[in-house]
């Protein structure tokens, strides 16, 4: 686990988690090795009439992320992420900080499949 993406509407660790993956406002990417944050706007995914999950998954993969923490992930996005070696963790934490703490403590379990139908 080197680069972790979190779905959020904010821009820092105190930000609220966004339960949606494909239509999340932003991805907060935390690079553990360099202890750095990057915010990626998910405008393409948010504005897509179709395929928001696939576009969001491609954005995360291009960013070099190996771990995704989100509320929910649909089947098409999960397939892209899984094929690219990105581990997906579903999480109900209120903030990115809480989600990161759960991930690092080992209380979050990797998903083996999508947890919602498409167009969620």
N, C-alpha and C positions, 0 to 999 in steps of 0.2 A: 504494500500500500504506500504509494508515493504521492500521487495527486488525487485528491478527493473533490468531487463536485457535489454541491448541495443545491437543491432547488429552493429559491428564496425570492421574496419581493424586495429585499433590502440589499445592503452593500457591506455588511460587516457581520461579525460573529453574533451580535445581539439581535440580528434581523430575524423576523418570523420565517419559519419554513413555509414553503409553498407546497401544498399536497399534490399538485399536478406536476408531471414531468414535462410533457410535450408543450404545454401552454404556460409553464412557469415564467414569471417576469424575468428572472435572472438566474445565472448559475454562479455561485460563489465557489471558486476553485482554490483549495488550500494545498499548497505544496509543502509537505511535511519536511522534506530534506532541506529546503531553503527557508522554511518558516515564513512563507510569503502568501499573500492573497491576491487573487485576480478576480474581477467581476466581468462576466460576459453577459451582455444583453441577449435575450432570447427573442428578439424581434421577429426573426423569420418564423420561428415556431408559433409565437403568439398570433401572428397575422396570417398564418396559413389557413386556407379554407379546408384543406385536406392534408394529411401526412405530417401533422405537427410533431408527432412523436418521432418519426423517422428523421425529420430535419433536426430536431433537438438532439437525438442520439448521434447524428453525424457531427454536430457542433461539438459535443462533448468528446467524441473520439478524436477529432482533429486537434483538440486542445491537449491531447496526451494524457487524459484522465484514465486511471485504472480502477477507480471506485466511484460509484454514484450512490448518494443518499437522498432519497426522495419519499414522498408520501405514497404515490402510486405510479406504476409503470405499465403501459399497455403492451399487447402482444407484439406488434410490429417493432416498436422501439426496443423492447426487451430482446428481440431476435437480433437486431443490429448490434446492441451493446454486448450481448453474449458472444456473438461471432467475433467481436473485436477484443474480447478478453476483459471487458469491463464488468466488475462485480457490482451487482445491484443490491442495495439494502433498502427495504421499506421501513419507514420510521414515522412515528406519530409525535415526535418531539415538537415543542412549541417554537424553539429557536434553533438556529444553526449551532450555537454553542452547546446546547443540550444534545443535539444529534451527534456532534463530534465527540462529546464526552462518552455517549453510549457506544459509539463505534470503537473508540480507543479502549474502552473498558471491556469490550467483547460481549456486550449485552444485545447487540443487534446481530441478527443472523442473515447470511446472504440468501437472496431469493433464488429459487430454482425455476421460476416461471413468472409470467406477468400476473398481476393480482387484480386487474380490472380488464374489462372488454375494451376494444377500440372506441374512439370518440368519447372518452370519459371526460 
